[in-house]
Amino acid sequence: LMADKVVECVPNFSEGRCMDVVEAIAAAIRDTPGCSLLDVDPGASTNRTVYTFVGQPVAVVKGALNAAKVAFKLIDMSKHKGEHPRLGALDVCPFVPVANTTMAECVRLSRDFARELAAELGVPVFLYERSQEAEHRKTLSQIRAGEYEGLETKLAKPEWKPDFGPAEFVPSWGATVAGARSFLIAYNVNLLATKQQAHRIALLVREKGRDQPGRLKAVKAL
Protein backbone atom coordinates (compact mmCIF):
# COMPACT_ATOMS: atom_id res chain seq x y z
CA LEU A 1 0.00 0.00 0.00
CA MET A 2 1.22 3.46 -0.88
CA ALA A 3 1.41 5.89 2.03
CA ASP A 4 -1.04 8.77 1.84
CA LYS A 5 0.11 11.99 0.30
CA VAL A 6 -0.23 14.92 2.68
CA VAL A 7 -0.31 18.57 1.62
CA GLU A 8 -0.63 21.59 3.90
CA CYS A 9 -2.60 24.67 2.90
CA VAL A 10 -2.29 27.98 4.79
CA PRO A 11 -4.83 30.47 3.40
CA ASN A 12 -4.80 34.01 4.81
CA PHE A 13 -8.19 35.73 4.78
CA SER A 14 -8.71 39.47 5.30
CA GLU A 15 -11.02 39.24 8.30
CA GLY A 16 -9.85 39.00 11.89
CA ARG A 17 -12.46 40.91 13.88
CA CYS A 18 -15.86 39.45 13.04
CA MET A 19 -15.78 36.01 14.64
CA ASP A 20 -18.91 34.88 12.79
CA VAL A 21 -17.07 35.29 9.48
CA VAL A 22 -13.88 33.70 10.85
CA GLU A 23 -15.88 30.67 12.01
CA ALA A 24 -17.91 30.39 8.78
CA ILE A 25 -14.67 30.12 6.79
CA ALA A 26 -13.30 27.58 9.29
CA ALA A 27 -16.49 25.52 8.98
CA ALA A 28 -16.16 25.43 5.19
CA ILE A 29 -12.71 23.86 5.57
CA ARG A 30 -13.73 21.57 8.44
CA ASP A 31 -16.73 20.26 6.50
CA THR A 32 -14.70 19.37 3.40
CA PRO A 33 -14.16 15.58 3.29
CA GLY A 34 -10.50 14.67 3.63
CA CYS A 35 -9.42 17.98 5.21
CA SER A 36 -8.20 18.34 8.80
CA LEU A 37 -8.26 21.90 10.16
CA LEU A 38 -5.26 22.26 12.49
CA ASP A 39 -5.29 25.92 13.49
CA VAL A 40 -7.25 29.18 13.18
CA ASP A 41 -5.28 32.30 14.12
CA PRO A 42 -7.27 35.56 13.94
CA GLY A 43 -5.67 38.96 14.58
CA ALA A 44 -7.73 42.03 15.44
CA SER A 45 -5.06 44.66 14.66
CA THR A 46 -4.13 43.01 11.36
CA ASN A 47 -7.80 42.22 10.63
CA ARG A 48 -6.62 38.95 9.16
CA THR A 49 -6.94 35.25 9.96
CA VAL A 50 -4.47 32.51 9.07
CA TYR A 51 -5.95 29.02 8.68
CA THR A 52 -3.80 25.88 8.63
CA PHE A 53 -5.18 22.61 7.32
CA VAL A 54 -3.87 19.38 5.82
CA GLY A 55 -5.20 16.58 3.65
CA GLN A 56 -4.69 14.63 0.47
CA PRO A 57 -3.95 16.83 -2.57
CA VAL A 58 -7.38 16.92 -4.22
CA ALA A 59 -9.16 17.40 -0.88
CA VAL A 60 -6.94 20.34 0.06
CA VAL A 61 -7.73 22.16 -3.19
CA LYS A 62 -11.43 21.56 -2.59
CA GLY A 63 -11.17 22.81 1.00
CA ALA A 64 -9.45 26.01 -0.11
CA LEU A 65 -12.11 26.60 -2.79
CA ASN A 66 -14.94 26.00 -0.33
CA ALA A 67 -13.42 28.50 2.09
CA ALA A 68 -12.96 31.07 -0.68
CA LYS A 69 -16.59 30.75 -1.77
CA VAL A 70 -17.77 31.51 1.77
CA ALA A 71 -15.39 34.47 2.01
CA PHE A 72 -16.68 35.79 -1.32
CA LYS A 73 -20.13 36.14 0.23
CA LEU A 74 -19.03 37.54 3.59
CA ILE A 75 -15.95 39.76 3.11
CA ASP A 76 -16.10 43.19 1.45
CA MET A 77 -12.58 44.47 0.76
CA SER A 78 -13.81 47.99 0.00
CA LYS A 79 -14.39 48.37 3.76
CA HIS A 80 -11.26 46.55 4.98
CA LYS A 81 -8.71 48.23 7.23
CA GLY A 82 -5.85 46.50 9.05
CA GLU A 83 -2.16 46.69 9.95
CA HIS A 84 -1.05 43.90 7.57
CA PRO A 85 -0.36 44.44 3.84
CA ARG A 86 -3.07 42.79 1.75
CA LEU A 87 -4.35 42.50 -1.79
CA GLY A 88 -7.64 40.65 -1.44
CA ALA A 89 -10.28 38.90 0.64
CA LEU A 90 -8.37 35.63 0.25
CA ASP A 91 -5.02 37.36 0.25
CA VAL A 92 -2.61 34.48 -0.18
CA CYS A 93 -3.07 30.72 -0.45
CA PRO A 94 0.13 28.63 -0.31
CA PHE A 95 0.36 24.86 -0.79
CA VAL A 96 3.16 23.08 1.06
CA PRO A 97 4.39 19.49 0.54
CA VAL A 98 4.36 17.57 3.85
CA ALA A 99 4.57 13.82 3.22
CA ASN A 100 4.92 11.52 0.18
CA THR A 101 4.51 14.40 -2.24
CA THR A 102 6.75 16.91 -4.02
CA MET A 103 7.07 20.63 -4.59
CA ALA A 104 6.29 20.01 -8.27
CA GLU A 105 2.95 18.44 -7.31
CA CYS A 106 2.14 21.42 -5.08
CA VAL A 107 2.90 23.75 -8.00
CA ARG A 108 0.32 21.82 -10.03
CA LEU A 109 -2.18 21.99 -7.16
CA SER A 110 -1.73 25.76 -6.82
CA ARG A 111 -2.35 26.18 -10.53
CA ASP A 112 -5.46 23.98 -10.36
CA PHE A 113 -6.71 26.02 -7.40
CA ALA A 114 -5.98 29.35 -9.11
CA ARG A 115 -7.70 28.26 -12.32
CA GLU A 116 -10.83 27.03 -10.52
CA LEU A 117 -11.01 30.05 -8.19
CA ALA A 118 -10.82 32.46 -11.14
CA ALA A 119 -13.40 30.48 -13.12
CA GLU A 120 -15.91 30.11 -10.26
CA LEU A 121 -15.69 33.58 -8.74
CA GLY A 122 -14.53 35.67 -11.71
CA VAL A 123 -11.61 37.19 -9.76
CA PRO A 124 -7.96 37.86 -10.68
CA VAL A 125 -5.40 35.38 -9.33
CA PHE A 126 -1.61 35.73 -9.34
CA LEU A 127 0.86 32.85 -8.93
CA TYR A 128 3.91 33.31 -6.69
CA GLU A 129 7.03 31.59 -5.33
CA ARG A 130 7.71 28.16 -6.95
CA SER A 131 4.56 28.44 -9.09
CA GLN A 132 5.64 31.67 -10.80
CA GLU A 133 8.27 31.84 -13.56
CA ALA A 134 8.39 35.61 -14.20
CA GLU A 135 11.06 37.18 -11.98
CA HIS A 136 9.30 40.55 -11.60
CA ARG A 137 6.29 38.94 -9.93
CA LYS A 138 7.70 35.97 -8.05
CA THR A 139 7.66 37.15 -4.43
CA LEU A 140 4.63 38.09 -2.36
CA SER A 141 6.05 41.55 -1.67
CA GLN A 142 6.42 42.24 -5.42
CA ILE A 143 2.85 41.22 -6.16
CA ARG A 144 1.39 42.93 -3.10
CA ALA A 145 3.20 46.25 -3.69
CA GLY A 146 0.59 49.00 -3.81
CA GLU A 147 -1.79 46.72 -1.91
CA TYR A 148 -5.55 46.64 -2.46
CA GLU A 149 -5.71 50.41 -2.88
CA GLY A 150 -3.33 50.34 -5.87
CA LEU A 151 -4.73 47.20 -7.46
CA GLU A 152 -7.02 48.82 -10.01
CA THR A 153 -4.10 50.80 -11.50
CA LYS A 154 -1.82 47.76 -11.36
CA LEU A 155 -4.26 45.50 -13.23
CA ALA A 156 -4.34 47.98 -16.13
CA LYS A 157 -0.63 47.38 -16.82
CA PRO A 158 0.20 44.55 -19.28
CA GLU A 159 3.05 43.28 -17.08
CA TRP A 160 0.55 42.73 -14.27
CA LYS A 161 -2.02 40.72 -16.19
CA PRO A 162 -3.22 38.04 -13.73
CA ASP A 163 -2.11 34.45 -14.32
CA PHE A 164 -5.77 33.44 -14.12
CA GLY A 165 -9.01 35.37 -14.20
CA PRO A 166 -9.85 38.80 -15.57
CA ALA A 167 -7.55 41.82 -15.52
CA GLU A 168 -10.41 43.65 -13.86
CA PHE A 169 -10.76 45.23 -10.45
CA VAL A 170 -13.36 43.45 -8.32
CA PRO A 171 -13.88 45.92 -5.42
CA SER A 172 -15.42 43.44 -2.98
CA TRP A 173 -12.62 40.87 -3.49
CA GLY A 174 -9.43 42.47 -4.75
CA ALA A 175 -7.07 39.73 -5.94
CA THR A 176 -5.66 36.45 -4.64
CA VAL A 177 -2.07 35.16 -4.69
CA ALA A 178 -1.58 31.37 -4.85
CA GLY A 179 1.50 29.21 -5.09
CA ALA A 180 3.71 26.47 -3.72
CA ARG A 181 6.39 27.04 -1.10
CA SER A 182 8.32 25.33 1.67
CA PHE A 183 7.40 25.61 5.34
CA LEU A 184 7.32 29.14 6.72
CA ILE A 185 7.54 30.11 10.37
CA ALA A 186 5.74 33.42 10.86
CA TYR A 187 5.67 35.40 14.08
CA ASN A 188 5.20 38.92 15.38
CA VAL A 189 7.61 40.97 17.49
CA ASN A 190 6.12 43.79 19.56
CA LEU A 191 8.30 46.91 19.62
CA LEU A 192 8.17 50.06 21.72
CA ALA A 193 8.66 52.17 18.63
CA THR A 194 6.88 54.19 15.97
CA LYS A 195 5.68 52.44 12.82
CA GLN A 196 8.50 54.11 10.86
CA GLN A 197 11.16 52.91 13.32
CA ALA A 198 9.74 49.38 13.25
CA HIS A 199 9.85 49.39 9.45
CA ARG A 200 13.51 50.46 9.47
CA ILE A 201 14.35 47.60 11.85
CA ALA A 202 12.54 45.16 9.53
CA LEU A 203 14.60 46.39 6.56
CA LEU A 204 17.83 45.92 8.51
CA VAL A 205 17.17 42.34 9.60
CA ARG A 206 15.53 40.83 6.48
CA GLU A 207 17.80 39.06 3.97
CA LYS A 208 16.92 41.46 1.15
CA GLY A 209 17.90 44.46 3.28
CA ARG A 210 17.46 47.91 1.82
CA ASP A 211 20.60 49.51 0.32
CA GLN A 212 22.66 46.45 1.24
CA PRO A 213 21.89 42.86 2.29
CA GLY A 214 20.30 42.47 5.73
CA ARG A 215 21.58 40.56 8.76
CA LEU A 216 19.50 37.38 8.70
CA LYS A 217 19.46 34.79 5.92
CA ALA A 218 16.10 33.54 4.59
CA VAL A 219 14.24 36.06 6.75
CA LYS A 220 11.45 38.23 5.37
CA ALA A 221 10.23 41.15 7.45
CA LEU A 222 7.73 43.98 7.08
Residue, then its C-alpha position, 0 to 999 in steps of 0.5 A: l500500500m502506498a502511504d497517503k500523500v499529505v499537503e498543507c494549505v495555509p490560506n490568509f483571509s482578510e477578516g480577523r475581527c468578526m468572529d462569525v465570518v472567521e468561524a464560517i470560513a473555518a467551517a467550510i474547511r472543516d466540513t470538506p471531506g479529507c481535510s483536517l483543520l489544524d489551526v485558526d489564528p485571527g488577529a484584530s489589529t491586522n484584521r486577518t486570519v491565518y488558517t492551517f489545514v492538511g489533507q490529500p492533494v485533491a481534498v486540500v484544493k477543494g477545501a481552499l475553494n470551499a473557504a474562498k466561496v464563503a469568504f466571497k459572500l461575507i468579506d467586502m474588501s472595499k471596507h477593509k482596514g488593518e495593519h497587515p499588507r493585503l491584496g484581497a479577501l483571500d489574500v494568499c493561499p500557499f500549498v506546502p508538501v508535507a509527506n509523500t509528495t513533491m514541490a512540483e505536485c504542489v505547484r500543479l495543485s496551486r495552478d489547479f486552485a488558481r484556475e478554478l477560483a478564477a473560473e468560479l468567482g470571476v476574480p484575478v489570481f496571481l501565482y507566486e514563489r515556486s509556481q511563478e516563472a516571471e522574476h518581476r512577480k515571483t515574491l509576495s512583496q512584489i505582487r502585493a506592492g501597492e496593496y488593495e488600494g493600488l490594485e485597479t491601476k496595477l491591473a491595467k498594466p500589461e506586465w501585471k495581467p493576472d495568471f488566471g481570471p480577468a484583468e479587472f478590479v473586483p472591489s469586494w474581493g481584490a485579488t488572490v495570490a496562490g502558489a507552492r512554497s516550503f514551510l514558513i515560520a511566521y511570528n510577530v515581534n512587539l516593539l516600543a517604537t513608531k511604525q517608521q522605526a519598526h519598518r527600518i528595523a525590519l529592513l535591517v534584519r531581512e535578507k533582502g535588506r534595503d541599500q545592502p543585504g540584511r543581517l539574517k538569511a532567509v528572513k522576510a520582514l515587514 
